[in-house]
Amino acid sequence: MSTPAENPHPPTGALAVVANAVAANAAVTHTDPARRPDVLFRVRREEGHQPSAWWSIGAFVVVSGIVLVLFSFVPGGA
């Protein structure tokens, strides 16, 4: 068999990080690289758990309300 040719365009940025994590974890375990302990700003929930979509909808409504209230303090409005 022939050896696979080197990729002329290796992955960069986030793709390279994920590729490195997959390669490093391939021999150890078969887990999702996004669940690594060094990933920042990620809530580690149980497998298969998803937050309710209502949290995002509520956050949008609250932030929109705050923006509208702040705009009411801008002079020159109608």
VOPAGU-2260 file (C-alpha; in pm, 1 decimal, decimal comma):
REM VOPAGU-2260
SITE   aa  ch    i         X         Y         Z
SITE  MET   A    0       0,0       0,0       0,0
SITE  SER   A    1     109,9     354,7     -55,5
SITE  THR   A    2     135,6     607,9     223,5
SITE  PRO   A    3    -118,0     892,0     223,1
SITE  ALA   A    4      12,4    1219,3      83,7
SITE  GLU   A    5      58,7    1514,8     316,1
SITE  ASN   A    6    -227,4    1762,2     306,6
SITE  PRO   A    7    -106,0    2070,8     114,3
SITE  HIS   A    8    -341,0    2288,3     324,2
SITE  PRO   A    9    -316,6    2178,7     688,6
SITE  PRO   A   10    -597,8    2291,6     919,2
SITE  THR   A   11    -554,3    2622,8    1096,4
SITE  GLY   A   12    -725,2    2803,3    1381,8
SITE  ALA   A   13   -1001,7    2615,9    1560,4
SITE  LEU   A   14    -983,5    2327,2    1314,1
SITE  ALA   A   15    -619,0    2272,2    1405,7
SITE  VAL   A   16    -698,7    2280,6    1777,8
SITE  VAL   A   17    -972,6    2022,0    1736,6
SITE  ALA   A   18    -753,6    1807,6    1511,0
SITE  ASN   A   19    -473,6    1816,5    1769,4
SITE  ALA   A   20    -714,1    1731,9    2050,7
SITE  VAL   A   21    -860,1    1441,4    1855,4
SITE  ALA   A   22    -513,6    1311,2    1772,7
SITE  ALA   A   23    -396,4    1346,1    2133,3
SITE  ASN   A   24    -707,2    1179,1    2276,7
SITE  ALA   A   25    -737,3     907,3    2011,2
SITE  ALA   A   26    -509,7     667,6    2197,0
SITE  VAL   A   27    -648,7     751,7    2541,2
SITE  THR   A   28   -1024,4     772,4    2502,8
SITE  HIS   A   29   -1296,0     847,2    2250,4
SITE  THR   A   30   -1449,7    1165,1    2389,8
SITE  ASP   A   31   -1565,7    1488,6    2236,6
SITE  PRO   A   32   -1273,3    1737,3    2221,6
SITE  ALA   A   33   -1510,8    2020,6    2318,0
SITE  ARG   A   34   -1558,5    1857,9    2659,7
SITE  ARG   A   35   -1190,7    1885,3    2752,8
SITE  PRO   A   36   -1127,9    2042,0    3094,7
SITE  ASP   A   37    -916,0    2323,2    2946,3
SITE  VAL   A   38   -1200,7    2463,9    2732,8
SITE  LEU   A   39   -1298,6    2799,0    2884,8
SITE  PHE   A   40   -1647,8    2944,5    2929,2
SITE  ARG   A   41   -1824,9    2614,4    2880,4
SITE  VAL   A   42   -2073,2    2462,5    3120,8
SITE  ARG   A   43   -2006,7    2092,8    3147,0
SITE  ARG   A   44   -2344,8    1923,8    3164,0
SITE  GLU   A   45   -2440,2    1560,6    3154,8
SITE  GLU   A   46   -2423,6    1391,3    2816,2
SITE  GLY   A   47   -2737,3    1460,3    2614,0
SITE  HIS   A   48   -2856,9    1747,6    2836,2
SITE  GLN   A   49   -2962,3    2060,9    2652,1
SITE  PRO   A   50   -3080,0    2387,3    2805,4
SITE  SER   A   51   -3432,7    2500,7    2726,0
SITE  ALA   A   52   -3473,3    2735,9    2429,7
SITE  TRP   A   53   -3685,5    2959,2    2655,6
SITE  TRP   A   54   -3368,5    3078,0    2833,9
SITE  SER   A   55   -3241,3    3230,9    2508,8
SITE  ILE   A   56   -3581,7    3379,7    2427,1
SITE  GLY   A   57   -3611,2    3531,1    2776,7
SITE  ALA   A   58   -3258,7    3671,8    2760,7
SITE  PHE   A   59   -3339,2    3833,8    2425,5
SITE  VAL   A   60   -3656,7    3993,0    2562,1
SITE  VAL   A   61   -3478,4    4123,8    2873,2
SITE  VAL   A   62   -3182,3    4269,0    2680,1
SITE  SER   A   63   -3417,4    4426,0    2423,7
SITE  GLY   A   64   -3617,4    4584,1    2704,7
SITE  ILE   A   65   -3304,9    4724,7    2865,9
SITE  VAL   A   66   -3191,2    4871,5    2532,6
SITE  LEU   A   67   -3530,8    5035,6    2478,7
SITE  VAL   A   68   -3526,6    5184,5    2828,9
SITE  LEU   A   69   -3175,1    5320,7    2774,6
SITE  PHE   A   70   -3278,7    5469,6    2439,6
SITE  SER   A   71   -3556,6    5661,3    2615,9
SITE  PHE   A   72   -3283,5    5865,6    2789,8
SITE  VAL   A   73   -3130,0    5978,3    2458,4
SITE  PRO   A   74   -3233,0    6340,1    2388,6
SITE  GLY   A   75   -3394,3    6441,4    2060,7
SITE  GLY   A   76   -3634,3    6150,7    2038,2
SITE  ALA   A   77   -3979,9    6182,4    1889,8
